[in-house]
Amino acid sequence: MKNRYRTIALPLVLVILATTASCSRYGNIAPKVEAKSYYGSIVWNGLERTFLTHTPPSFTKTRSIPLVIALHGGGGNAEAMVKLTMGGLNTLADKEGFVVIYPEGIEKNWNDGRSGNETDYRAHEENIDDVGFISALIDYQIKNLNIDPKRVYVTGMSNGAMMSLRLGCELAGKITAIAPVAGSIPQNLLAKCLPSGTVSVLLMNGTDDPLVPLGGGYITGPFGVKKIGKVISVDETINLWVNNNKCMQAPVITDVRDEDPQDGATVQVKTYTGCGDGTEVILYTINGGGHTWPGGYQYLSKNIVGNTCRDINANEVIWNFFKRHSKQ
């Protein structure tokens, strides 16, 4: 799909896209909300913004339904996120009865709070309003798909993880919970992260992530050849949400059973309790894990992105976390 993000001066509208590429993956995609998986777009801030929607077989407009927004990593797109999760979110949606939407960033990147001076990505250089786009998308789908506004959740990988953290900071009134994987808060975003309310947070990070360092510092491209901004540490990121949600400072610590001793990873969980409004803050530390989606697709070799943990399935952990929470 060429020139997908052309600038156009139109109000917010829905456009259904039926492309050869998307049809080859999902079959004949009908331009209607009852379709199981289909592409659509809205026009926001003069840009046509695309997204892939997956609705479960049980979907009906007469019943309110939860929404999971899944944000791809830098350089990815909607179908790449489906592949990374090995279709697991869609499978859970079919079983549990929720909608998954995979939005697409401008030129495959999200404006996660880094500046144009740090990267050469259009999303940062032009300060693309991705927060506004996601906010408008939520509003549209609340009306279009009868989404329950009390059960709107966001997850994401890498650049998508950092974007989900930004959404937690700036759309706390609309988002119930976030679950970033392999990301933390960009340093430039920290001073601006002033949530208007509580948001449940589950964070997953590998100790051996070669791209987004656990202890904070420069984000790098593969092989560390390019610096693309800075992040604060994962501990600082967690502490921000612990303080925002007024949780107890001392977490409950548990070790997950090592289901796959051959994967080079183990998992420790820190759960912060006593949080306001029934929220939770949870940190999954993947010891030996890389810049990867636990239980997901090894999208690049281990010498580039590190190990993929097989002791947990991120899709299941994230959905089980999400479904415990509803806006009060």
C-alpha positions, 0 to 999 in steps of 0.5 A: 500500500503506497502513500498510505499516510498522505496528508488530506484535509477531511473531517474524522471519517471511516475508510475501509481498505481492501488491499490485495496484500491484506486479502491474501493473509485474511481471505476476502475482507468485507467492508463491514464491522461483522468481518473477523479481520479487516483493515480500516482507517480514520482521518485524524489531524489531516492524515489518513491513519490505518488499523487492523481490527479483529472481532470475535465470532461472538461479536454483536453490536447489541452487547458491550465488549472490551477492547485491546489495542496492540501497538507494533514496534518501530519499523513494524505494522499491524500484520507484524504485530499479529505475527510477533504475538503468533496470532495469540491475541486474536485467539484469546479474543475469539475465546474470551470475547473482546476486540483487538485493534492493531493501529499503524504508526506513521512510516512504521513508527510511533511518536512515543515522546522522543524528540526529532533531534534524537531520531530521524523518524517522521513521527518524532520530527513532525511531532505526529499527534499519535495520542490524538489519533488513538484517542479518536480511534477509541471514541470511534470504536466505542460508537462503532463497535459498542466498546465498553469505555470502562474496559479499554486496554493498550499493549505494545512492543518496543516503540509500541511499548513506549507509546503505550506508556505515553498513552497511560500518561496522557489518556488516563481518563480513557485507558483502564490498563496498559501492558508495555513489553520491552520498553520504558518511559522516554527521558523526554516524556518523564516531566510531561507524564502527569496522569489525570487518574489511576491506570493499572500497569503491567511491564515486561522487560528482559535483563539482556535487552540489547536495544532498550537497556533495563537500567536506562540510557540510550536506545540503540538500533540492531548491533548498537550502531545507532543511538535513537533517544534515551529512556529512564530505567525500568525501576524508575518507570515502575516507581512512577506508576506505583506513586501515581496509583498510591500503591504500597512501596514494597512489592510481593515477589514471586518466581515463575516456574522454569517451564523451559530450561532450554530458553536461557531465561527465567521470570520473576514477578513483582506485584505492588498491592494496595493501589488506589481505585482497585488498580495494580502495578506489576513488573515481570523481569525476564532474567536472560530475556532479550528485546522480545515478546515472551512466548512469541515469534523470534523475529530476529536472531538471538545475536541481534535481539536476544532470547525469547522466554518460553516460560510464560506466554505474554498474550495470556499473562497480559489478557489475564491482567487486563480482564481483572480491571475495569474503570470505576 
